[in-house]
Amino acid sequence: DCPTSKEKPMTTMKLAQQMELSALDLEDIFQSSKKRIVKKDDPPNAPIFQPEWEPEYLENSYDATEVQWFCLISSVYYFVQFMVSVFGGGDDFSVADRNWMILTWFPKLISAAVGLGILSLFMANTRKHSRFSYEIMCFSMILASYMSCIVPCVVVEIRRSKFQVPSMDNIHWELDFSSYPPTRHCTDTNQSQTFHLIPRNSNAVGCNSYLLSASTTSLLFLHAILPRIFRNNLPTALLCSFCSSAVLAISLLSAGELPDNRLAFLDLGLLILAGLLSAHLCAAREQLSREQFAMAKSTQFAAEQGKNILYTLIPSSVVQRMQIRSLRASADKEMLGREIPLCTIMFCSLEPQSELQVTSTQGEFDILDRVFSAFDGAVESRGMFKYQHVGEWYIVACPKAASPFDTTPTTPQRLQNAALTFLELSHRLKDIAGQYHNERGERLWLKVGIASGPAAGAVIRLRRRLYRPHGATVN
């Protein structure tokens, strides 16, 4: 009973005492009620990405714009750097002949050639092949560019220990290759002179290594995040991270930085961490992209299914008319209909109807489903319109009844062709019905009635709309 204004509402504890409920009972009721609560903000179940969608997904997600720009810019940059360093006097690391300078900067030339080659593959009319080899080409470009940044630093360290730097005679570099890994020794007798006479290329000052300079490290970290910029998948990102870390470790060992230099370990560890972070971002982007694609496919499938269901209730030409009509402000106040001067309607009654109506079991419904599905195929193949089926009744209309807004006049020849088609279709439907039996083993048969004459087609009501032909011809 609801309490009156003079009565105080009964508290939970009093109600529990009256119902003889313990504290454990109240806790069970509370927990069970929490499980039944459905939050409005909970997202619906996301559709699952299907394996057969993979080719279409690759086609839609393929975009090589970033890779093409990187190939173009890096190729031009590396080629200019090679020409200036070798032939333009831009190399002043040590006194060395032209062969040593070519050896130092030759990886830049190789990387420029690789970039131009990959760019030509992308620019050529080979989209299909480029799409499936996209990951390989991205990995090749990243690795080639990475090598062009790190190999010259190793060669420069070897040159400095072999030939020394003439402008900085106060510094002595030495690489001992008598054992592996090599050991690096450097002494600076005048650090003040070192900082006052910094060479034009100031990647490393004094005894600092070019492999561990700020500019080299920043380039290496840029290459670590390239897989995310190029939108590579997880295996490619992990392979790039592994190869770049392995190349840096081998380079640090060859330059004598490992295992004694703690900064080298820190640099290597940070690069590995950056590569793994880039791989994680690639995996997250790939998962999100596939979820969005699966959502789009599911939405497209649902729209197609809804359209197919709609077309079974309302002909497509009438649906298009409804869409145009819905743009007008007074659309809901008008009924969508039109007179049809001449059309043909065919009613089919599946017999024995009395037996089908009496024994409305699951088996009988299965029989009706198979029979009417076969009818649908026969009607559709002859260009007719299935008006509807109700119980054991199956109703077919001519294309003119399905397109009431078609102003094409009905000629006598078209009328004769429609009549002949309906006669042929009626015999075909009778043959189909004779192939089935009801649950009592009785063969099914068909009664057919055909009428031609004037009618009207209209979409009735605003809710649960259904297109119906009306008139004496239908009756």
C-alpha positions as CSV (number, residue, x, y, z in Angstrom):
1,D,0.0,0.0,0.0
2,C,1.2,3.5,-0.8
3,P,1.7,5.6,2.3
4,T,-0.5,8.7,2.8
5,S,0.8,12.1,3.3
6,K,0.4,11.7,7.1
7,E,2.3,8.3,7.1
8,K,6.0,8.1,7.0
9,P,7.4,5.8,4.2
10,M,8.7,2.5,5.5
11,T,12.5,2.3,5.5
12,T,14.5,-0.5,4.0
13,M,15.5,-2.0,7.3
14,K,11.9,-1.9,8.6
15,L,10.7,-3.6,5.5
16,A,13.5,-6.2,5.8
17,Q,12.5,-6.9,9.4
18,Q,8.9,-7.2,8.4
19,M,9.8,-9.7,5.7
20,E,12.2,-11.5,8.0
21,L,15.2,-10.8,5.7
22,S,18.8,-11.0,7.0
23,A,21.7,-8.8,6.1
24,L,23.0,-11.5,3.8
25,D,19.7,-11.7,2.0
26,L,19.8,-7.9,1.5
27,E,23.3,-8.1,0.1
28,D,22.3,-10.8,-2.3
29,I,19.4,-8.8,-3.5
30,F,21.6,-5.7,-3.9
31,Q,24.3,-7.6,-5.9
32,S,21.7,-9.3,-8.2
33,S,20.1,-5.9,-8.9
34,K,23.5,-4.4,-9.8
35,K,24.0,-7.2,-12.3
36,R,20.7,-6.4,-13.9
37,I,21.5,-2.7,-14.3
38,V,22.3,-1.8,-17.9
39,K,24.2,1.4,-18.4
40,K,23.1,3.6,-21.2
41,D,26.6,4.6,-22.1
42,D,27.8,1.0,-22.7
43,P,28.8,0.7,-26.4
44,P,27.1,-2.0,-28.4
45,N,29.0,-5.1,-29.4
46,A,31.4,-4.2,-32.3
47,P,31.1,-6.3,-35.4
48,I,33.9,-8.8,-36.0
49,F,36.3,-8.3,-38.9
50,Q,35.8,-11.3,-41.3
51,P,38.8,-12.9,-43.1
52,E,37.0,-12.6,-46.5
53,W,37.0,-8.8,-46.2
54,E,40.9,-8.7,-46.2
55,P,41.3,-7.9,-50.0
56,E,38.6,-5.2,-49.9
57,Y,40.1,-3.8,-46.7
58,L,43.6,-3.6,-48.3
59,E,42.1,-1.9,-51.3
60,N,40.3,0.7,-49.3
61,S,43.0,1.4,-46.8
62,Y,45.8,1.7,-49.3
63,D,47.4,5.1,-49.3
64,A,51.1,5.6,-50.2
65,T,51.1,9.4,-50.1
66,E,53.5,9.7,-47.1
67,V,55.9,7.1,-48.5
68,Q,56.0,8.7,-51.9
69,W,56.8,12.1,-50.4
70,F,59.5,10.6,-48.1
71,C,61.1,8.8,-51.0
72,L,61.1,12.0,-53.1
73,I,62.5,14.3,-50.4
74,S,65.0,11.8,-49.0
75,S,66.3,10.9,-52.4
76,V,67.0,14.5,-53.4
77,Y,68.5,15.3,-50.0
78,Y,70.8,12.2,-49.9
79,F,72.0,12.8,-53.5
80,V,72.8,16.5,-52.8
81,Q,74.6,15.6,-49.6
82,F,76.7,13.0,-51.4
83,M,77.7,15.4,-54.2
84,V,78.5,18.2,-51.8
85,S,80.5,16.1,-49.4
86,V,82.5,14.2,-52.0
87,F,83.0,16.8,-54.8
88,G,82.1,20.1,-53.1
89,G,84.6,20.1,-50.2
90,G,81.9,19.6,-47.6
91,D,83.9,16.8,-45.9
92,D,86.5,18.0,-43.4
93,F,86.5,15.2,-40.9
94,S,90.1,14.2,-41.6
95,V,92.8,14.2,-44.3
96,A,91.8,11.4,-46.6
97,D,91.7,10.8,-50.4
98,R,88.7,10.8,-52.6
99,N,88.2,7.0,-52.2
100,W,87.7,7.3,-48.5
101,M,85.2,10.2,-49.0
102,I,83.3,8.1,-51.5
103,L,83.3,5.2,-49.1
104,T,82.0,7.4,-46.4
105,W,79.1,8.9,-48.3
106,F,78.3,6.0,-50.7
107,P,75.4,4.8,-48.5
108,K,73.7,8.1,-49.1
109,L,73.9,7.5,-52.9
110,I,72.5,4.0,-52.5
111,S,69.6,5.2,-50.3
112,A,68.8,7.9,-53.0
113,A,68.7,5.2,-55.7
114,V,66.5,2.9,-53.5
115,G,64.1,5.8,-52.9
116,L,63.8,6.7,-56.5
117,G,63.3,3.1,-57.4
118,I,60.5,2.7,-54.9
119,L,59.0,6.0,-55.9
120,S,58.9,4.9,-59.5
121,L,57.1,1.7,-58.5
122,F,54.5,3.7,-56.7
123,M,54.1,6.2,-59.4
124,A,53.8,3.6,-62.2
125,N,50.5,2.1,-63.1
126,T,51.0,-0.9,-60.8
127,R,48.6,0.0,-58.0
128,K,47.5,-3.6,-57.5
129,H,51.0,-4.9,-57.1
130,S,52.1,-2.0,-55.0
131,R,49.2,-2.5,-52.7
132,F,50.2,-6.1,-51.8
133,S,54.0,-5.3,-51.7
134,Y,53.5,-2.0,-49.8
135,E,54.9,-3.4,-46.5
136,I,58.0,-4.8,-48.2
137,M,58.7,-1.5,-50.0
138,C,58.2,0.5,-46.8
139,F,60.6,-1.7,-44.9
140,S,63.2,-1.5,-47.7
141,M,63.0,2.3,-47.8
142,I,63.2,2.6,-44.0
143,L,66.2,0.3,-43.8
144,A,68.0,1.9,-46.7
145,S,67.5,5.4,-45.2
146,Y,68.5,4.2,-41.7
147,M,71.8,2.6,-43.1
148,S,72.6,5.8,-44.9
149,C,72.5,7.7,-41.6
150,I,74.4,5.3,-39.4
151,V,77.1,3.8,-41.7
152,P,78.8,7.1,-42.5
153,C,79.2,7.8,-38.8
154,V,81.1,4.5,-38.4
155,V,83.3,5.2,-41.3
156,V,84.0,8.7,-40.0
157,E,85.1,7.3,-36.6
158,I,87.5,5.0,-38.5
159,R,88.8,7.9,-40.6
160,R,89.4,10.1,-37.5
161,S,91.4,7.4,-35.8
162,K,93.4,6.6,-39.0
163,F,94.1,10.1,-40.4
164,Q,93.3,12.5,-37.5
165,V,91.7,15.9,-37.9
166,P,94.3,18.5,-39.1
167,S,92.3,21.5,-37.6
168,M,92.2,19.9,-34.2
169,D,95.7,18.7,-33.5
170,N,95.1,18.7,-29.7
171,I,92.8,15.7,-30.0
172,H,94.0,12.1,-30.7
173,W,91.6,9.3,-31.7
174,E,92.5,5.7,-31.7
175,L,90.5,2.5,-32.6
176,D,92.2,-0.7,-31.6
177,F,91.0,-3.6,-33.9
178,S,93.4,-6.1,-32.4
179,S,90.5,-7.7,-30.6
180,Y,86.7,-7.8,-30.9
181,P,84.9,-5.8,-30.0
182,P,87.3,-2.9,-30.8
183,T,88.3,-0.4,-28.2
184,R,88.2,3.3,-28.7
185,H,90.6,5.7,-27.0
186,C,90.5,9.5,-27.3
187,T,92.5,12.2,-25.5
188,D,92.0,16.0,-25.7
189,T,94.9,18.0,-24.4
190,N,93.3,21.4,-24.8
191,Q,89.5,21.4,-24.4
192,S,89.3,25.2,-24.5
193,Q,90.8,25.1,-28.0
194,T,88.3,22.3,-29.0
195,F,85.3,24.4,-28.1
196,H,86.7,27.5,-29.8
197,L,87.6,25.7,-33.1
198,I,84.4,23.7,-33.7
199,P,84.4,22.5,-37.3
200,R,81.6,23.3,-39.7
201,N,80.1,19.9,-39.1
202,S,79.5,20.1,-35.3
203,N,77.7,16.8,-34.9
204,A,80.2,15.8,-32.3
205,V,82.6,18.0,-30.3
206,G,86.0,16.9,-29.1
207,C,86.1,13.2,-28.2
208,N,82.4,12.7,-28.5
209,S,81.3,10.0,-31.0
210,Y,79.4,10.8,-34.2
211,L,77.2,7.8,-33.5
212,L,76.0,9.3,-30.3
213,S,75.7,12.9,-31.4
214,A,72.4,14.7,-31.1
215,S,71.7,15.0,-34.8
216,T,72.4,11.4,-35.5
217,T,70.3,10.2,-32.5
218,S,67.4,12.4,-33.7
219,L,67.6,10.9,-37.2
220,L,67.6,7.4,-35.7
221,F,64.5,8.2,-33.6
222,L,62.8,9.6,-36.7
223,H,63.4,6.4,-38.5
224,A,62.0,4.5,-35.5
225,I,58.6,6.2,-35.8
226,L,58.4,6.0,-39.6
227,P,56.4,2.7,-39.6
228,R,53.6,4.6,-37.7
229,I,53.8,7.5,-40.2
230,F,53.6,5.1,-43.1
231,R,50.7,3.2,-41.4
232,N,52.5,-0.2,-41.5
233,N,51.1,-3.3,-39.8
234,L,52.5,-4.8,-36.6
235,P,54.9,-7.3,-38.2
236,T,56.6,-4.7,-40.4
237,A,56.9,-2.3,-37.4
238,L,58.5,-5.0,-35.3
239,L,60.8,-6.0,-38.1
240,C,62.0,-2.4,-38.6
241,S,62.5,-2.1,-34.8
242,F,64.6,-5.3,-34.6
243,C,66.7,-4.5,-37.7
244,S,67.4,-0.9,-36.7
245,S,68.3,-1.9,-33.1
246,A,70.6,-4.7,-34.5
247,V,72.3,-2.3,-36.9
248,L,72.9,0.3,-34.2
249,A,74.3,-2.4,-31.8
250,I,76.7,-3.7,-34.5
251,S,77.7,-0.1,-35.3
252,L,78.4,0.8,-31.7
253,L,80.5,-2.4,-31.3
254,S,82.4,-1.7,-34.5
255,A,83.2,1.9,-33.4
256,G,84.4,0.8,-30.0
257,E,81.5,2.4,-28.0
258,L,80.3,-0.9,-26.5
259,P,80.5,-2.3,-23.9
260,D,82.3,0.5,-22.0
261,N,80.2,3.5,-22.9
262,R,77.0,3.8,-20.8
263,L,75.7,6.5,-23.1
264,A,75.8,4.0,-25.9
265,F,73.6,1.6,-23.9
266,L,71.2,4.4,-23.1
267,D,71.0,5.4,-26.7
268,L,70.4,1.8,-27.8
269,G,67.8,1.2,-25.1
270,L,65.9,4.4,-26.0
271,L,65.9,3.4,-29.7
272,I,64.5,-0.1,-28.8
273,L,61.8,1.5,-26.7
274,A,60.9,4.0,-29.5
275,G,60.7,1.1,-32.0
276,L,58.4,-0.9,-29.7
277,L,56.2,2.1,-29.0
278,S,55.9,2.7,-32.7
279,A,54.9,-1.0,-33.2
280,H,52.3,-0.6,-30.5
281,L,50.9,2.5,-32.1
282,C,50.8,0.6,-35.5
283,A,48.9,-2.3,-33.9
284,A,46.4,0.1,-32.2
285,R,45.9,2.0,-35.5
286,E,45.4,-1.3,-37.4
287,Q,42.9,-2.6,-34.9
288,L,40.9,0.7,-34.9
289,S,41.0,0.8,-38.7
290,R,39.7,-2.8,-39.0
291,E,37.0,-2.1,-36.4
292,Q,35.9,1.0,-38.4
293,F,35.9,-1.0,-41.6
294,A,33.9,-3.8,-40.0
295,M,31.4,-1.3,-38.7
296,A,31.1,0.3,-42.2
297,K,30.6,-3.2,-43.8
298,S,28.0,-4.1,-41.2
299,T,26.2,-0.8,-41.7
300,Q,26.3,-1.3,-45.5
301,F,25.0,-4.8,-45.1
302,A,22.2,-3.7,-42.8
303,A,21.3,-0.9,-45.3
304,E,21.2,-3.4,-48.1
305,Q,19.1,-5.8,-46.1
306,G,16.7,-3.1,-45.1
307,K,16.5,-2.0,-48.8
308,N,15.8,-5.6,-49.9
309,I,13.1,-6.0,-47.2
310,L,11.6,-2.6,-48.2
311,Y,11.5,-3.6,-51.9
312,T,9.5,-6.7,-51.0
313,L,6.8,-4.5,-49.5
314,I,7.1,-1.5,-51.9
315,P,8.4,-1.5,-55.5
316,S,11.6,0.3,-56.0
317,S,10.0,2.9,-58.4
318,V,7.5,3.7,-55.7
319,V,10.3,4.0,-53.0
320,Q,12.1,6.5,-55.2
321,R,8.9,8.5,-55.6
322,M,8.5,8.5,-51.8
323,Q,12.0,9.8,-51.3
324,I,11.4,12.7,-53.7
325,R,8.0,13.4,-52.1
326,S,9.5,13.4,-48.5
327,L,11.5,16.5,-49.3
328,R,8.3,18.6,-49.5
329,A,6.9,20.1,-46.4
330,S,3.4,18.9,-47.0
331,A,4.4,15.3,-47.8
332,D,2.9,13.7,-44.7
333,K,-0.5,15.2,-45.5
334,E,-0.8,13.7,-48.9
335,M,-1.4,10.1,-49.9
336,L,1.0,8.6,-52.4
337,G,-1.2,7.0,-55.1
338,R,-2.0,6.9,-58.8
339,E,-4.6,5.4,-61.1
340,I,-3.5,2.6,-63.4
341,P,-5.5,2.5,-66.6
342,L,-4.8,-1.2,-67.3
343,C,-3.0,-3.8,-65.3
344,T,-3.0,-7.6,-64.8
345,I,-3.4,-9.3,-61.4
346,M,-3.0,-13.1,-60.7
347,F,-4.2,-14.8,-57.6
348,C,-2.9,-18.2,-56.7
349,S,-4.5,-20.5,-54.0
350,L,-2.4,-23.4,-52.7
351,E,-4.6,-26.5,-52.2
352,P,-5.8,-28.4,-50.3
353,Q,-6.3,-25.2,-48.4
354,S,-8.5,-26.7,-45.7
355,E,-5.8,-29.2,-44.8
356,L,-3.1,-26.5,-44.7
357,Q,-5.2,-24.2,-42.5
358,V,-6.2,-27.0,-40.0
359,T,-2.7,-28.4,-39.6
360,S,-0.7,-25.2,-39.0
361,T,2.4,-27.0,-37.7
362,Q,6.1,-26.1,-38.1
363,G,6.3,-28.7,-40.9
364,E,3.5,-27.1,-42.9
365,F,5.2,-23.7,-42.5
366,D,8.5,-25.2,-43.8
367,I,6.6,-26.5,-46.8
368,L,5.0,-23.1,-47.5
369,D,8.4,-21.5,-47.2
370,R,9.9,-23.8,-49.8
371,V,7.0,-23.6,-52.2
372,F,6.7,-19.8,-52.0
373,S,10.5,-19.4,-52.3
374,A,10.3,-21.4,-55.6
375,F,7.4,-19.2,-56.7
376,D,9.5,-16.1,-56.0
377,G,12.3,-17.3,-58.3
378,A,9.8,-18.1,-61.1
379,V,8.1,-14.7,-60.8
380,E,11.3,-12.7,-60.6
381,S,12.8,-14.5,-63.7
382,R,9.8,-13.4,-65.8
383,G,9.9,-9.7,-64.7
384,M,6.7,-9.8,-62.7
385,F,6.1,-8.3,-59.3
386,K,5.1,-10.4,-56.3
387,Y,2.4,-8.3,-54.7
388,Q,2.2,-10.3,-51.5
389,H,1.3,-13.6,-50.0
390,V,-1.2,-14.1,-47.2
391,G,-1.5,-17.6,-45.7
392,E,-2.0,-19.9,-48.7
393,W,-2.7,-17.1,-51.1
394,Y,0.1,-15.9,-53.4
395,I,-0.6,-12.7,-55.5
396,V,1.4,-11.5,-58.5
397,A,1.0,-8.2,-60.4
398,C,2.3,-7.1,-63.8
399,P,5.2,-4.6,-64.0
400,K,2.7,-1.8,-64.7
401,A,1.1,-2.3,-61.3
402,A,4.5,-2.2,-59.8
403,S,5.4,1.1,-61.5
404,P,2.2,3.2,-61.2
405,F,4.0,6.4,-62.0
406,D,5.4,5.2,-65.3
407,T,3.7,7.3,-68.0
408,T,4.6,4.9,-70.8
409,P,1.3,4.0,-72.6
410,T,0.3,0.4,-72.6
411,T,0.1,-0.8,-76.2
412,P,-2.0,-3.8,-77.3
413,Q,1.2,-5.7,-78.0
414,R,2.5,-5.2,-74.5
415,L,-0.9,-6.2,-73.1
416,Q,-0.8,-9.4,-75.2
417,N,2.7,-10.2,-74.1
418,A,1.8,-9.7,-70.5
419,A,-1.2,-12.0,-70.8
420,L,0.9,-14.7,-72.4
421,T,3.5,-14.4,-69.7
422,F,1.0,-14.7,-67.0
423,L,-0.5,-17.8,-68.6
424,E,3.0,-19.4,-68.9
425,L,3.8,-18.4,-65.4
426,S,0.6,-19.9,-64.0
427,H,1.5,-23.3,-65.6
428,R,5.0,-23.0,-64.1
429,L,3.7,-22.3,-60.6
430,K,1.2,-25.2,-60.9
431,D,4.2,-27.5,-61.8
432,I,6.2,-26.2,-58.9
433,A,3.3,-26.8,-56.5
434,G,2.9,-30.4,-57.7
435,Q,6.4,-31.2,-56.7
436,Y,5.6,-30.8,-52.9
437,H,3.4,-32.8,-50.5
438,N,1.9,-31.8,-47.2
439,E,2.6,-33.7,-44.0
440,R,-0.1,-36.2,-44.7
441,G,1.6,-37.1,-48.0
442,E,-1.0,-35.4,-50.2
443,R,0.3,-33.7,-53.3
444,L,-0.2,-29.9,-53.4
445,W,-1.9,-28.2,-56.3
446,L,-2.8,-24.7,-57.3
447,K,-5.9,-22.7,-58.3
448,V,-5.1,-19.7,-60.4
449,G,-7.2,-16.6,-61.3
450,I,-6.2,-13.9,-63.7
451,A,-7.9,-10.5,-64.3
452,S,-7.0,-7.5,-66.4
453,G,-8.5,-4.0,-66.1
454,P,-8.2,-0.6,-64.4
455,A,-6.9,-0.3,-60.8
456,A,-5.1,2.1,-58.5
457,G,-1.8,1.7,-56.6
458,A,-1.3,3.5,-53.3
459,V,0.9,3.5,-50.2
460,I,-1.4,3.4,-47.2
461,R,-0.7,5.0,-43.8
462,L,2.3,6.7,-42.4
463,R,3.4,3.7,-40.2
464,R,3.9,0.2,-41.4
465,R,3.6,1.4,-45.0
466,L,2.7,-1.1,-47.7
467,Y,2.0,-0.7,-51.4
468,R,-1.3,-2.1,-52.5
469,P,-3.2,-2.2,-55.8
470,H,-6.9,-1.5,-55.3
471,G,-9.9,-1.7,-57.5
472,A,-12.4,-4.0,-59.2
473,T,-9.6,-5.8,-61.1
474,V,-8.0,-6.9,-57.8
475,N,-11.4,-7.9,-56.3
